[in-house]
């Protein structure tokens, strides 16, 4: 039994209804509003494309509506802004209200089959490169900024402590207490830095996808995704000799190798391997790991390394926000638009990247237009 047949079976008893010409939509009353499970586009697919009920058109804030009959009761079903949908029935119809849970249950059951049908169709479009990326830049950047603030605050506490203790004379007990206090504050800096590093590289992963989209290198998006991190970086960002990005790239690789990778993967790389050795017990594969990795020592990341890492992150984000063509791409995602992979859509946007100010104006106008569409003030 096909998914289409299963969908039709799930909607058994729901029949198309043709209202009289003098039957006004205003004679129908909301009995269930703000429904979002399933989303309105799936409901439209069920009624208008699979069941082939007539679309009676749009009116204020509504793009489509149709009528159906279920258990001798007539309903109007329609979409609304923000992807929701509503059920309406004739005024004072208690019988209709009692049927709402049953109708919604049938629609949700049908939607599961409809989603499979749509998924297959959407997969074909994705295979042809006709898709966009959801824009997660705002969320990822906000997470990075949050952990940056937390880490800087921890560094400030450590620096204040060091400044207060500088030049003071202490007895042995005070020296011990201050040493332990300093270690504690340094550990806090280190612990704050771990999510900061992860948040930055999460943001960077998305940035590389965005740059790929607008650079359009000669490989598919999914081939690009399969590349190593370094190769994806090089495919998305040009490493011209002498450019400011080259040095920053090397620093980012160092942070990724020394901190991000081992901390993200549970400290399970080569540095964690220990071998028995005479007069020493278990030792790492190289004694350099004792001082150059996060696996050993009292502090995972020194405060000096944290400062250097923050400096590298800040400089990289500043460079891509100011260097062409990357500044255009950053400005685009900063406005929250989905990121096009579809080539025609990319070409259309790139035509607007003549200068920064005019591109910003283009994006602002587009934001106003899309806000109006989202709010259903105008039709797309």
Secondary structure, DSSP 4 states (H G I P E B T S, - for coil): --HHHHHHHHTTT-EE----TT--GGGEEEEEEEE-SS-HHHHHIIIIIIS-PPP---BTTBS-EEEEEETTEEEEEEEEGGGEEEEEEETT-HHHHHHHHHHHHHHHHHHHHHHHHHHHHHHHHHHTT--EE---HHHHHHHHHHHHHHHHHHHHHHHHHHHHHTT----HHHHHHHHHHHHHHHHHHHHHHHHHHHHHHHHHHHHHHHHHHHH--SS-HHHHHHS-HHHHHHHHS---TT-HHHHHHHHHHHHIIIIIHHHHTTS-SGGG-EEEETTTEEEESSTTHHHHSSSSSS-SS-HHHHHHHHHHHHHHHHHHHHSTTHHHHHHHHHTTPPEE-SHHHHHHHHTTTTSHHHHHHHHHHHHHHHHHHHTTSS--
